[in-house]
Amino acid sequence: MLLLSNSMINYWLDVQAGDACGLLFEAVYVKRTIKDPRSTDAQDAGQYFEYIATGALAYGGKIPPAKYKAKSSTLLPEYEIAKRQALRFKEFLKQIKATIVHVGREVIDEAKGSILHLDLEVELPKGIHRRIWGPSANLSKPVIIDLKFTAGIDASYGDFAWAAEGLPKKRRLISQGIHYHWTTEQDFAWYLADPSIRMIRRFYPVNISDETISNHGLFVGETREEIMEAIEDGFIANPSEDRCNECPLFQTCESRAEMPVPQLIEL
């Protein structure tokens, strides 16, 4: 069975919406000849944050490098903030009396056709666990904590706005928590750390209803069928000069765009 990760599902939604290329999806998630090239400096700083916070290694088992000011031993501002936020996260774990049991564990559920890469799993004293997650808490399994070094923590508008009151309506953001809980039946939480000098943080434990879990299982099955059809029929290119210029397949792709699309301006 084709194993689906949450990032793979979201990437496929981008392909279906016309915001990403099917050929790049195939290379990243089906053929696995390249990793997702859509990495940014902010994501690099996020990997450094996670490494300091938990010891988690980056892609390929490498230690995420710190970045310094030119000809200096002083960290770049975003990396200095990442380090400080990571140390604050360690203190947070002490405050909730969490014991780390796994870092960076890969979970494969063949029956559900799901694959996960978990940032962190911790055990909590049962009283604290129940107090945070309420009567539905699964006390028999460790808690999954997903770390994010991200802007927009207190923003209410935008695709990556993390204000708590708007999250239930943000499918792309909340799908991770749903997919992880559906796969593992473990309680899930996000820990968000702001990369700005404000140094704000949020801890979002998630309660997921039985109906949401059931609907997600159906959605995963439908998504798998769509991808399997594309594997059989062939993935469709979606070239645009902006995307193609940054694509690692550019040199060999016969569908690449090499000129801008005329956009008629009516005055």
Residue pairs with C-beta under 8 A, 6 or more apart in sequence:
1 110
1 113
1 224
2 113
2 224
2 227
2 228
2 231
3 108
3 110
3 113
3 114
3 115
4 113
4 114
4 115
4 220
4 223
4 224
4 227
5 114
5 115
5 116
5 117
5 179
6 116
6 175
6 176
6 179
6 180
7 36
8 29
9 175
9 179
9 220
9 223
10 172
10 175
11 20
11 25
11 28
11 29
11 36
12 25
12 29
12 223
12 226
12 227
13 172
14 20
15 21
15 22
15 25
15 238
16 226
18 238
20 238
20 243
21 237
21 238
21 239
21 243
21 247
22 230
22 235
22 236
22 237
22 238
23 235
23 236
23 237
23 249
23 253
23 255
24 37
24 247
24 249
25 235
26 230
26 231
26 235
27 33
27 34
27 248
27 249
28 34
28 35
28 36
28 37
30 227
30 231
30 235
34 248
34 249
35 59
37 246
37 247
37 248
41 78
42 78
42 149
42 150
42 151
42 195
44 64
44 67
45 67
45 78
45 79
45 82
45 149
45 195
46 82
46 148
46 149
46 150
46 195
47 56
47 58
47 64
48 64
48 65
48 66
48 67
48 79
48 82
48 83
49 82
49 83
49 85
49 86
49 147
49 149
49 193
50 56
50 64
50 86
50 119
50 147
50 149
51 57
51 58
51 63
51 64
51 86
52 82
52 83
52 86
52 87
53 85
53 86
53 89
53 90
53 147
54 100
54 103
54 104
54 119
54 120
54 147
55 103
56 103
56 104
56 119
56 120
57 63
57 64
57 104
58 64
66 75
66 79
66 83
67 75
67 76
67 79
68 74
68 75
68 76
68 79
69 75
69 76
74 80
75 83
77 197
78 195
81 195
81 196
81 197
81 199
82 149
82 193
82 195
84 199
85 149
85 193
85 194
85 195
85 199
85 201
86 193
88 193
88 199
88 201
89 147
89 191
89 193
89 201
92 191
92 201
92 203
93 100
93 122
96 124
96 128
96 132
97 124
97 125
97 128
98 122
98 123
98 124
98 143
99 122
99 123
99 124
100 120
100 121
100 122
101 121
101 122
101 123
101 142
102 118
102 120
102 121
102 142
103 119
103 120
103 121
104 117
104 118
104 119
105 117
105 118
105 121
106 115
106 116
106 117
106 118
107 114
107 115
107 116
107 117
107 118
107 183
107 184
108 114
108 115
108 116
109 115
109 183
109 184
112 182
112 183
112 217
112 220
113 220
113 224
114 179
114 182
114 183
114 220
116 179
116 180
116 183
116 184
118 144
118 146
118 180
119 144
119 145
119 146
119 147
120 144
120 145
120 146
120 147
121 142
121 143
121 144
121 145
121 186
122 142
122 143
122 145
123 142
123 143
124 132
124 143
126 139
129 137
129 139
129 143
129 187
130 137
130 139
132 189
132 205
133 187
133 205
133 207
134 207
136 207
137 187
138 185
138 186
138 187
141 184
141 185
141 186
141 187
142 186
143 186
143 187
143 188
143 189
144 180
144 184
144 186
144 187
144 188
144 189
145 188
145 189
145 190
145 191
146 176
146 177
146 180
146 188
146 189
146 190
146 191
147 190
147 191
147 193
148 162
148 190
148 191
148 192
148 193
149 193
149 195
150 160
150 162
150 192
150 193
150 194
150 195
151 160
151 194
151 195
151 196
152 158
152 160
152 161
152 162
153 162
153 163
153 192
153 194
153 200
153 201
153 202
154 162
154 163
154 200
154 202
155 161
155 162
155 163
156 163
156 165
156 166
157 166
159 170
159 172
159 173
160 173
161 170
162 173
162 192
162 202
164 202
164 204
167 173
167 174
167 204
168 174
174 206
175 216
177 188
177 190
177 206
177 208
178 208
178 212
178 213
178 216
179 216
179 220
180 186
180 188
181 187
181 188
181 206
181 208
181 213
182 208
182 213
182 216
182 217
182 220
187 205
187 206
188 205
188 206
188 208
189 203
189 204
189 205
189 206
190 202
190 203
190 204
190 206
191 201
191 202
191 203
191 204
192 201
192 202
192 203
192 204
193 199
193 201
194 200
194 201
230 236
237 253
237 255
239 253
239 255
239 256
239 257
240 257
240 261
241 257
241 258
241 259
241 260
241 261
243 257
244 250
244 253
244 256
244 257
244 258
247 253
247 256
249 256
250 256
